[in-house]
Amino acid sequence: MLQIADIIEKCRRAERITADEALTLWQQAPLWQLAELAVAAKRRVSGDKVYYNRNFHLEPTNVCLFECKFCSYRRREGEEGAWDYTMEQVLDTVRSRKGSGATEIHIVGGVHPVHDLYYYADMIRKVKQIMPQVPGCTEVTISRDEYTPEYQVVFDREKLSMHGLNVATAGTYLRNRVNGATASYSAYGRFFPHVRCNSCNFYGGGKPAFPAACIFGS
């Protein structure tokens, strides 16, 4: 494995470094060194030119259904500090920036309890009519290739076993809650009265016509 000085020299020669070398550089090189290498790499591409866009933020509402612990932006409906602009107020904000030369509008807000996809599609269409020079909608770009977000869940095996569950069963239910599930069902009849489920019985003449429990599963 190359030492930090060797990795720095590779960067100065404009040679591609590996992911491990980049991590070493990030963890061990001083900040001023990273800044120097970054400026040099930028100048190799675009010289002393600096590129930027002109944008402004459009924030229709901070009212949000969710309560993410890290968020200081969201408010509950009616809470102090909450705002929920009407469509016309939002469009007035855009009209006030019409001559600003903006090439991007950053629209951000809470997950509103009433406004749906159609509402925001209508908003974007009307914003586009006011400022046609803005290209259109784009989503946030993540620069990491083949990136899969993960969330690690550690199950308490003792508590699971107390309720007749195991890690595989709990993991399946959790995965289905996150990803959704397409279930197929089969019905099995058990001819034992003591396991009979009244809600699944077929009744005839006031008496069980089919004394069985219907067991459903995927």
C-alpha positions in Angstrom: 0.0 0.0 0.0 1.3 3.4 -0.9 2.3 5.9 1.7 0.5 9.2 1.9 3.3 11.1 0.2 3.2 8.7 -2.8 -0.5 9.2 -3.1 -0.1 12.9 -3.1 2.5 12.7 -5.9 0.1 10.5 -7.9 -2.5 13.2 -7.6 -0.1 15.9 -8.6 0.8 13.9 -11.7 -3.0 13.7 -12.5 -2.9 9.9 -12.1 -6.0 8.1 -11.1 -5.9 6.8 -7.5 -7.8 3.8 -6.1 -10.6 3.9 -3.6 -8.4 2.8 -0.8 -5.8 5.4 -1.7 -8.5 8.1 -1.7 -9.7 7.0 1.7 -6.1 7.1 3.0 -5.7 10.6 1.6 -9.0 11.7 3.2 -8.1 10.3 6.6 -4.4 11.3 6.8 -3.7 14.3 4.6 -4.1 17.7 6.3 -7.0 19.9 5.2 -4.7 22.4 3.5 -3.2 19.6 1.5 -6.5 18.3 0.3 -7.5 21.9 -0.7 -4.3 22.3 -2.7 -4.8 19.1 -4.6 -8.5 19.9 -5.3 -7.6 23.3 -6.7 -4.9 21.8 -8.9 -7.3 19.2 -10.2 -10.0 21.9 -10.9 -7.5 24.1 -12.8 -6.4 21.2 -15.0 -10.1 21.0 -16.2 -11.3 24.6 -16.4 -8.3 26.8 -15.6 -9.3 29.9 -13.6 -12.9 29.9 -14.8 -15.6 29.4 -12.1 -19.0 28.0 -13.0 -22.2 28.5 -11.0 -25.9 28.8 -11.5 -28.3 31.4 -10.3 -31.1 30.0 -8.2 -33.6 30.7 -5.5 -35.5 28.7 -3.0 -39.2 28.2 -3.1 -40.7 26.8 0.1 -44.4 26.4 -0.1 -44.8 25.0 3.4 -43.0 23.6 6.3 -46.0 21.7 7.6 -45.1 18.0 7.6 -46.7 14.7 8.6 -43.4 13.2 9.7 -41.4 13.9 12.9 -37.8 13.1 11.8 -35.6 13.6 14.9 -32.9 15.5 13.0 -35.2 18.0 11.4 -35.6 21.5 12.8 -37.5 22.7 9.7 -40.8 20.9 10.0 -43.8 22.1 12.0 -47.2 20.6 12.8 -50.2 22.2 11.3 -51.2 25.2 13.5 -48.0 25.1 15.4 -46.1 28.4 16.0 -43.6 29.0 13.2 -45.6 26.9 10.7 -46.3 28.4 7.2 -48.5 27.1 4.4 -48.7 29.4 1.5 -51.5 29.4 -1.0 -50.8 28.6 -4.6 -51.2 32.3 -5.5 -48.7 33.3 -2.8 -46.2 30.8 -4.2 -46.6 32.1 -7.7 -46.2 35.7 -6.5 -42.8 34.7 -5.1 -41.9 33.3 -8.5 -43.1 36.4 -10.3 -41.0 38.6 -8.0 -37.9 36.8 -9.3 -38.9 36.7 -12.9 -36.3 39.2 -14.0 -33.5 37.9 -11.7 -31.9 35.7 -14.4 -32.4 32.6 -12.3 -31.7 29.3 -14.1 -32.8 27.1 -11.3 -35.6 27.0 -8.7 -35.0 24.8 -5.7 -38.4 23.7 -4.4 -38.4 22.2 -0.9 -41.0 21.7 1.8 -42.7 19.3 4.2 -44.8 16.3 3.4 -48.1 18.1 3.5 -51.1 16.3 5.0 -53.4 17.5 2.2 -51.4 18.5 -0.9 -50.8 15.5 -3.2 -48.8 14.8 -6.3 -51.4 16.5 -8.5 -51.2 19.7 -6.5 -47.4 19.9 -6.9 -47.5 19.0 -10.6 -49.9 21.9 -11.1 -47.6 24.2 -9.1 -44.6 23.2 -11.2 -46.6 23.7 -14.4 -47.6 27.2 -13.4 -44.0 28.1 -12.2 -42.8 27.0 -15.6 -45.2 29.3 -17.4 -43.9 32.2 -15.4 -40.2 31.3 -15.8 -39.9 29.3 -19.0 -36.1 29.6 -19.1 -35.9 27.1 -16.2 -35.3 23.7 -17.9 -37.7 21.6 -15.8 -37.9 19.2 -12.9 -34.8 17.2 -11.9 -34.3 15.0 -8.9 -31.4 15.2 -6.5 -28.4 13.4 -8.0 -26.4 11.1 -5.8 -22.8 10.8 -7.0 -22.1 7.4 -5.5 -22.3 4.6 -8.0 -24.0 1.3 -7.2 -25.0 2.7 -3.8 -27.6 0.8 -1.8 -28.9 2.5 1.4 -28.9 0.1 4.3 -30.4 0.1 7.8 -29.2 -2.4 10.3 -31.7 -3.8 12.7 -30.6 -5.9 15.7 -33.4 -8.2 17.0 -33.7 -9.2 20.7 -33.8 -12.9 20.2 -35.0 -13.6 23.7 -38.1 -11.3 23.3 -38.8 -12.8 19.9 -38.8 -16.3 21.4 -41.1 -15.3 24.2 -43.7 -14.5 21.5 -43.1 -17.6 19.4 -41.1 -15.8 16.8 -37.5 -16.1 15.4 -35.2 -13.7 13.5 -36.1 -15.1 10.1 -39.9 -14.5 10.7 -39.4 -11.0 12.1 -36.9 -10.1 9.3 -39.5 -11.1 6.7 -42.2 -9.0 8.2 -39.9 -6.0 8.5 -38.7 -6.4 5.0 -42.3 -6.6 3.7 -43.2 -3.5 5.6 -40.4 -1.6 3.9 -40.4 -3.0 0.4 -44.0 -4.2 0.2 -45.1 -7.8 -0.4 -47.1 -9.6 -3.0 -48.9 -12.4 -1.1 -50.5 -15.5 -2.3 -52.9 -17.4 0.0 -53.8 -21.0 0.5 -56.5 -22.3 2.8 -56.1 -25.5 4.8 -58.8 -27.2 6.8 -58.1 -28.7 10.2 -60.8 -31.1 11.4 -60.3 -30.5 15.1 -62.9 -28.5 17.0 -60.4 -27.2 19.6 -58.5 -25.3 16.9 -61.6 -24.1 15.1 -61.7 -20.4 14.2 -65.3 -19.2 14.3 -64.6 -16.3 12.0 -63.5 -18.8 9.3 -66.3 -21.3 9.7 -69.0 -21.9 7.1 -72.3 -21.8 8.9 -75.5 -23.5 7.9 -78.8 -23.7 9.8 -77.1 -22.1 12.8 -74.5 -24.9 13.2 -71.0 -25.2 11.7 -71.3 -26.9 8.4 -67.5 -27.2 8.1 -65.9 -27.6 11.5 -62.5 -26.4 10.5 -60.0 -23.5 10.9 -58.9 -21.8 7.8 -55.2 -21.2 8.0 -54.0 -18.5 5.7 -50.3 -18.0 4.7 -48.1 -16.9 1.9 
